């Protein structure tokens, strides 16, 4: 089963950023070693487009900061993988969505 992790929020200070980045790399390496990680991207900036306007994107605390795509054998295992995410200890959230083939 393919799932998408929407990585939301978390409040990491500048002093904690280097260590937090190392924790993320270790987390992603663990997901790779388990054969689960298929891809992912951090997100930054952008535009909001409607039929009436185009505006600069303004980030807020619980916006999606990045995504991870995983292949897992059950939603239970997806939850276990999400519970290991380093940003949870900083108040972050992992939203898990099942990805359907088009």
Secondary structure, 3 states (H helix, E strand, C coil): CEEEEEEECCCCCHHHHHHHHHHHHHHHHHHHHCCCEEEEEECCCCEEECCCCEEECCCCCCCEEEEEEEECCCHHHHHHHHCCCHHHHHCCEEEEEECCCC
